[in-house]
Amino acid sequence: MTSRTMQPMTAQQLTKKILASEELFILDVRNEEDYGNWKIEGGKTEIVNIPYFDLLEGVDEALDRIPNDKDVLVVCAKEGSSIFVAEQLVEAGRSRIHYLQGGMRAWSEHLEPVKIGDLRGGGELYQFVRIGKGCLSYMVLSSGEAAMIDTLRMTDVFEQFAREKGAKIVHTLDTHLHADHISGGRTLAVQNGATYWLPAKDAEEVTFDYAPLEEGQEMRVGNSCIRIQPVYSPGHTIGSTSLIVDDQYLLSGDILFVASIGRPDLAGKAEDWVTDLRTTLYETYRSLSENLIVLPAHFGQTGELDEDGRVAARLGDLYASNPGLRIGSETEFRAEVTGNLPPQPNAYQEIRHTNMGLLMPDCEEQREMELGPNRCAVHDK
């Protein structure tokens, strides 16, 4: 009887509540370490951590920490523990009780498509927001064709979206060799007979065929002239390559974010690459139009999303507001960047090797490798 009075909440429903700034109280029943490493944030959510093992004998002692006038969402890793605790809350007389369907794993994998804008040749640009992990992918659509940029491993979402738009995926591109998540670019290319592009300087150890993504190339999508122009921009990796789309948008990969800048250390070469990073940010990007809209591959906090759920900012505005673009000398830049590196992403070396084709983890192993925040920016904590 109690199970009928509590309701599951999907990751998509939770995303929409956060983006709409609806009030929600979250009871996270994971252990303190997992909670401290990564939790649900954003909007008007309020959250408290009470580990599951502290609630096995009942929830009575926890009731004074849980409001009785708000929707309550119980969260755990996979969903089982949250169902148990949610049932206990209902038995204790509480209403408006929900549990997160699929747990934090489902939260980590949900993708929310958001339209960025129309393209001058008649096409569209979409951003896919992986709100639980802070990852961003992009789809360029024009005249029945599509190109995917920084594709995440949930390739079925992109294929379904392209089908709904009546488009065939003809290109997939990675701006760099990712270290925080497993790329779906090569898989999506194989599944759709598309070309997979990767910067050659990041691909020295890869075990598969790819098309080298090099500065000065122009790729067309569809019949209209929607240019995807690569711009070599090292610093996060030695091969990092940004993309200018339709002369309107700068897809900056993990070089420049809305609130921070990319970290140069995930291949163990922070001291070598920090100079490249500064050159890219302070010279290469400075030479571009200030009116370009920066679209990064990640965000650090949900506060970086605008009222429409997009992560985007005008390049000129970032030079006025982003702390990573306002550091005086090269010496200060080097000290600031190398001295503010957050903890490294979960299993980042294994993820890099998977993206090289050196490891072949199964689906469950891939999920475990990706759990946690992305931590690709210098100032993310």
N, C-alpha and C positions, 0 to 999 in steps of 0.2 A: 504493500500500500504506500509506504513512504517513497519508494522509487518513482511512483507516478506523480508525486507532488513536487519533485525537483525536476529541473529542465537542463538538458545539455545546451551548451553554447559553443558554436563552432568558432574556429579561428577567424573566419570571415566576419561573423557577427561581432566578435570582439574587436576586430580591426575597425569596423564601421562605428562602433561605440566610441572608440578612442578618437577617431578622426572627427566625429561629431561632438566631441567633448561632453558626452553623457556621463553622469555620475555613476561610478561603479566601485564597489569595495571588493578587493581581491584578498583571499586567504590562501597563501602559498604554503603548502604542507611539505615541501621538499626539505632536505637537510640544510643547515645553516650555510655550509660551504657552497653548495650549488646555488642557493638563493643569493648569496653575496656575490657570486661570480656573474650572475645573469638573471634578470627578472623582467617582468612586464611593466612598462612605464608609459606615460604619455596621457594626454587629455586630462580628464578630471578623475583619473583613477587614484584610489587610496589603497595601499597595500600593507599587509602585515604577514610576517613569517612565524608560523607555529608548526614545528616539525610533526610529521605524521605520528611518530612514535610517542610524542607527548599527548596524543589524542586517542590512543588505543583504548584507554580505560574510560573514555567518555569526553564530551566536549563542554561539560558544565563549567569548569574553571576557565574556559576560554570565552564564554558567552559575553562577558562584559567588555571584551575587546572587539566584538563583532557587532556592527550596527543592526538595528531592527527596522530601519526605515529606508534602506537602500537595497538595490540588487546586490547580492553577494555571489561572487564567483570563486569556487574552490579550484585550485590549480595544483597539479603534481607533474611528474615527469611524463607518464604515459596515459593516465586517466584513472587507473584502478583505485589508487589511494584516495583520490579526490571524490570518487563516487561514494566510498565508504564514509568519509568525513561529511559529505553533503547529506547522506542519509541520517547520520547522527544529528546534524543540525535540524533537519526536518522533524525528527523524533523529539527533539527538545522544544518543538513548537515554533521554530522559525519558518518564515515564508520568504518568497523571492530568492530561493536558493538555486544556484546553477553550478555545474561543473564544466571545466574546459574539455571538450571532446577531443580525444587524442593527446591531451596534455601539452607540455612544452615542446614535444616533438612536432606536433601539428602546428603550433604557434611558430616554430622555427621555419617551417616549410611553406607557409601560406604566402601567396603572391597576389597583390592587388594591382590590377592595371589602371593607370591614370593617364588621361590624354594630356600631353604637353602642349601640342598645338598643330595647326595646319601648316603644310609646307607649300612653298611658292608654286611648285609645279602641280599642285593638286593632291598631294599625298598627306599623310599624317605621321606624327611621331608620338609613340606611347612609352611611358615609363612603367616598369613593373616593380612595385615596392614590396620587398621582403621585410615587412615591418618588424618581425620578431628577431631578425638578425642584422638588419641595417644594410642589406645588399640591394643593389639596383641594376636592373637590366633594361634594355631598350629595343624597341621594334620600329623600324622605318618601313612605312607602307606606301606603295605607289603603283598604280595601274596593274594591280593583280600580282605584284611581287613584294617580297618582304626581305629585310636584312635584320638579323639579330645581333646585338652588341652586348658583350659581357654576359653571355647566357648562363643562367643557373642550371643546376642539374635536373630540375623538375621540368623536363622538356615537353611533357604532355600538355602543360599549361600553355606553352607558346604555340604548339601545333594546333591546339583547339582554337586559340585566339585567331591565328592566321586563317584557319578554315572559316571561322565566323566572318572574317573580313574578306573572304574570297581570294586569298592571296597564297602564293607559293613561296616558300622560304628558299631563296637562292644564294644568300650569303650568311655566314655566321662569322663574327669577328671577336677576338679577345684583345683588349687594349694592352694586356701584359699577361705574364704567367701568374695566375692567382695563387695566394698562399692561405687565404682564410676560408675559401669555399671551393668545392669541386666544380669545375667548369662543365657545362653541358654543351659547349659550342661544337666540339668535334662530333659528339653523339648526335646532336640535332642535324648537323651537316650530312652525316652518313644516312640518317633516317629519311632525309628529304632530297638527297642527291644534290646538295648545295656545296659551295666551296667554303672551306674553313681557313680563316686567316689568322696568323699569329706573328708577332714581331720576331724576326729571325734571331736577334740577339738574346731573346729569352728562350729560344728553342734549340739550343745547342745539344741538349741531352734528350730531347723528345724522341720517341720511338715510332712515330707515325708520320704520314705525309701531311703537309700543310702548304698553304700558299703564303709566302712571306709578305707581311704587312710593312710597307716601307714608305717613308716620307715622299710626298710628291705624287703618289698615285691618286687616281680618281676613279671611284666606283659608281656606276649608275644603278639605280633601282627603279624598275618599271620603265615606261616609255618617256616619262617626263625627266627633265634634267635635274635630278636631286643628287647633288654631289656629296660623296663621303670622302673627305680629303684627309689623309693621315698626316700628323705632325709629330715628328720624333721629339719625345719629351721625357728623357730618362730622369731617374732620381728615386722613384719607388722601386723600380727594377731597372736594370741596364737597358732593357729593350722597350720600356714603357712608351706607348705611342698614343697620343690623343687623336680625336677625330672631329673634324669640322663638318657638320651636316647642313646642307642647304644654305651655307653662308650665314646661318642664324644661330646655330647651337655648337657649343664646345663640349664634347664628351671627354671629360678629363681623366677617366679611369680612376686610379688611386693616387694621382698627383695632387689634385686640388679638390677640397671639399667645401661645403658651404660655411662651416665653422672652424675648419682646421686645414692642415696640409698633410700629405702622405708621409709615411715613415720610410726610411731608407734601409732598414736593418734586417728584413725578413729572409735575406739570403746570407746573412752574416757579414755584410759589407757596408755598415753604416758609415764608417770613416771614409771609405772610398766614394760612396754614392752621394753623400750630403752636398758636395760641391755641385754635382750634376743636378740635384734637386733645386738648389738655389738658382742655378743658371736657367733651368726651365721656368721657374716661377717668376724670377725677377728680370729675365731677359726675353726668353722665347714667348711666354704668355703676354708680357708687356708690349710686345710688338704686334699683338693681335688687336682686333677691334674691341673697344670697351663695351660695345653693345651686344657682343656674343653672350648667349645665355649658357652658363656653366651647368652641366648635367654630370654629376660625379657617379662613380660606381658604388659608393657607400655613403652612409650617414652615421653619425655617432649617437644622436638622441632624436626622439620624435619631435622635439622642438624645432628641428631643422625642416620639418614638413610645413608647407604653407597651408592656408585655409582650404585649399582644394586637394590636399593630400600629396602634393608634389614636392620634390626636392630639387630646387633650381634657384639660381641667382644670376644677376647680370655681372659680368666680369669686372666692369668698372666699379660696381658697388662693393665687390669683394676686396678690391684693393684699398677701399676706405674702411672696411669693417673686419676683415679676417685677420686675426692676430699673426698668423703665419706669413702674411704678406707685408707686415709692417715692422720687420726687424731690421735694424740699421745696417751694421757692417757684416761682412762675411764671417768674421770671428764670432760675433754675437749670434749669428744664425746657426753656426756649427754647434755652439754651446747650448743654445736653446733646443735645437732639434735632438741632438744626441743625449741631452740631459733630461728630456721629458718623454722618453719612450715608455708606453704602457706595457703591461704584460703581453707576451706574444699570444697569438690566437691558438685555440685548441688544436693540437695535432698538425701544426702548420707545415712541418717538414713532410709528414705523410701525405698531406694534401698537395703540396708542391710535386711530390713524386708521382702521385696519382695523375695530376694534370700533365706530367711528362710522359705518362704511359708506362712508368716503371713499376707501379703497383696497380693491382686490379681488385680493389675491395668490392664486396657485394653490397647490395642496397642497404642492409642493416648496418654494415660497417661504415658506409658513407654517412649515414645519419649520425652515428656516434662521433665520427671525426669532425662533423660540422657543428656540434652542439656548442652553444655559447655565442658571445658577441663577436663582431668581426675584428675589431682592434687594428684597423689599418691606418688610423690617423695618429699624428704625433701627440695631440692633446687629449685623445679619448682616455678616460680613466675606467 
